[in-house]
Amino acid sequence: MRYDGTMFKLFIQKKLERYVRKYFAKHPEVKLVAVVGSVGKTSTKRAVADLLSRRYRIRMHDGNHNSDISAPLAILGIDFPDNIRNPFIWLTVFRAARLRIKQPTDVDVIVQELGTDKPGEIAAFGKYLVPDIALVTAITPEHMEFFGTIEAVAKEEMAVSAYAKYVLINRDDVEGRFADYETNPNFSTYGTTGAAEYRFEQQDFTVDEGYRGSIIAVNHEPFDATIKVVGEHSLRPVMGAVAVGMLLGLTDQDIVSGLSLIRPVPGRMNVLRGIQGTTIIDDTYNSSPAAAAAALQTLYSFTEAPQRIAVLGDMRELGASSQVEHEKLGALCDPSLLSWVVLVGPDCEKFLAPVARSRGCQVHIASNAITAGEFVRSITQDGAVILAKGSQNTIFLEETVKILCDMSEDVQLVRQSPSWQKQKDAYFERYS
C-alpha cells in the first residue's frame, strides 16, 4: 500500500490532530503562535522564539516541519519518524504523544509555522488549531502551478484569520487590497512602513552593528533598539516578533535584550566573510520574486564596495508565471550597480539573462552552483560584495558560497547534512 494519498496517511493525520487537540485541552495555559505566509515564515518563527525566550519556555522545531503530518508532531515536540510507511513506528509516535499529553506542562509558548502547497491547506489547520496569535508574513507568488493567481494565494494565506484569536499582518509585504480576505476583527499590522501599527523607524545602519532606530507601537511610548540584520526586508520578521512579544506582555527591556539574541538563519541574508576581504550575502535557502528583489536592493545598498556581483539561481515553483517573474528580476539588474550577473538554472538562462543583457549587464551562465563559484572566484576583486540567491532543489547556491567563503571560520550553511550532501554530490556528478 502506498503511503502518500492513502487511507493510511489520513488515519495517521487524524490521529495526530486528535492528540494535538487533547494536548491543548489538557494544557490550556500553553500559548500557540502560528506563522503563515508566502515567504519569511522560518525567519519570523525563529525571531519570535528567540525574543520570547527572554521570559518564556519555548517549543519551536528548527526544521521546516509545517505540513499536515509534520506540523502536529512539531507542536507536540515529537521527532518525525525516519520511515513513515512503517505502522510499528507510528505506534511509538502515538505512545510518545499520549505521554506528552499526560506530562506536566514543559513549555509556555509553542511557535509553529504552517505551510501550504495548494488551496485549502491553511484552512484545514483550523480543524484542530486555535492560535492565540497568527502572523501573516507575506503574500507573494508561490506554488503558482496550483494557485494560478495572486488572489488565490492571498485567500489561502489569510484563511488563518478565520480560526486565530488575534492576527498580525506584515504591512510591507501584504497589499492592502487583500484586506477583504481578513475575516478577523482582532488584528494589527507590523513592519517598517509608517502605516504599520508596530513598526521600526531606522536611524542608522552598519554591516557590523545592524540597524539602530526606534520601535513604535500603538498605546506605547517609543524606545530605542538595535537589530543586527542586513537588508530592510530582514527587519520585518523581527518586527513581527516584537509585536508578538508586546501582545504577550514583554517589557521594553525584555525586547531590547531579546533583540540581541536574534541572528539571521543560515542561508537567509546571512553576511559572511569571504576570501580576498570580500563580503558574502548568503541568501541561498530559497528564492521567490519578492525575496530576490529585496536581496538585490540590499546588495545595491553597499555603495562603497568596489565591485558588486549577483549570483542568481532559478526561482522554482512559479508555474506559468515563471517567465514573467524571471524577466522582472532581470529588469532589476542594474549595470551601473553590478559588475557581473552570474546565473544558474534553465529559467534564469532563458528568461532572466536576455533582459539583464538588454539592460547592459555583464552576464555569465554557469552550468551549476560549483562552476558559478569557480567563475566568481576568478573575477572577484578585493573588497567585493557578492550576493548568492536561489531556490533549493537543483540550484544549491550554498555550494557557490562554500567556494567563496573563508571556511576557516565558524560558517553555517544550509543543506550540509550527510543526506543532503549525498543528494548534491549525485546531482553535480550528473550535471557537471
Buried (B, 14 or more C-beta within 10 A) or exposed (E): EEEEEEEBBEEBBEBBBEBBBBBBEEBEEBBBBBBBBBBBBBBBBBBBBBBBBBBBEBBBBEEBBBBBBBBBBBBBBBEBBEEBBEEEEBEEBBEBBEEBBEEEEEBBBBBBBBBBEEBEBBBBBBEBBEBBBBBBBBBBBBBBEBBBEBBBBBBBBBBBBBBBEBBBBBBBBBEEEBEEBBEBEEBBBBBBBEEBBBBBEEEEBEEEEBBBBEBBBEEEEEBEBBBBBBBBBBBBBBBBBBBBBBBBEBEBEBBBBBBEEBBBBBBBBBBBBBBEEBBBBBBBBBBBBBBBBBBBBBBBBBEEBEBBBBBBBBBBBBBEBBEEBBBBBBBBBBBEBBBBBBBBBEBBBBBBBBBBBEBEBBBBBBEBBBBBBEBBBEBBEEBBBBBBBBBBEBBBBBBBBBBBBBBEEEBBBBBBEEEBEEBBEEBBEEEE
